[in-house]
């Protein structure tokens, strides 16, 4: 018995046939990695069917007009017939040396900056107020948003009637015994730009309020409740918790406001017209383009102004995206590091 057990202990293990595949001792070969298949023709057709119409519309109504405007900008063209009078970059040189255009550019920059300074705090304050539970909350929201959905033509005509010399604004001041505050709201260059900013604020602050309210809805209430339990006051909660989390929404609104200010046209053209706006100090690049392009019969020059406006707006948009919106889009869409 002893010898048999010792022989079993000292006997070498039998060889394992890997090809036969033992149940417990066989080592399976690592699985081969399959190469990722490329996009099939079916998926390519689906992508083309879904994005094709939008791409065609974008190229036809955005890219092609920009390229065509850049082409006509090199000609002295009257708007009909082939463009044959090639002037090179003379139109662009004239634009950048023209005093009225530089004044219009300065007005656009002033409107963009002051719109942020005035509308931002007002809209944030109203949004924080309307975010709390109160009676008539829905009615107040609707009343604040109504000016934004009114047509610019109606807004322009209404305010032009109220702000003229014998309009409702001066009449109200007279009734209140404040006749000394009566102004020529539309013609005085020292006052007209502020009248325009007041109209812009009245019309567009509702959009900012609704946008900020949407951003506030995405902030968890648990954060504010926890801070309140820790002894933070209402204003401390808003300043230290709510406003920093509202930052991405504020930056998106500021971007839309800046681009809209650079392209402002309708309100100025309706209230002041093409000639009074330059005298009153409310002209913009868009009104300059219409006055010196289409209305002057110089469509080549007008196209050059449009190209300059496009390049200015594109440059501002790219810089804003690079330095202010990049971390928001990277964190929300790609998950990359800011």
Secondary structure, 3 states (H helix, E strand, C coil): CHHHHHHHHHCCCCCCCCCCCCCCCCCCCCCCCCCCCCCCHHHHHHHHHHHHHHHHHHHHHHHHHHHHHHHHCCECCCCCCCCCCECCCHHHHHHHHCHHHHHHHHHHHHHHHHHHHHHHHHHHHHHHHHCCCCCCHHHHHHHHHHHHHCCHHHHHHHHHHHHCCCCHHHHHHHHCCCHHHCCCCCCCHHHHHHHHHHHHHHHHHHHHHHHHHHHHHCCCHHHHHHHHHCCCCHHHHHHHHHHHHCHHHHHHHHHHHHHHHHCCCHHHHHHCHHHHHHHHCCCCHHHHHHHHHHCCCCHHHHHHHHHHHHHHHHHHHHHHHHHHHHHHHHHHHHCCCC
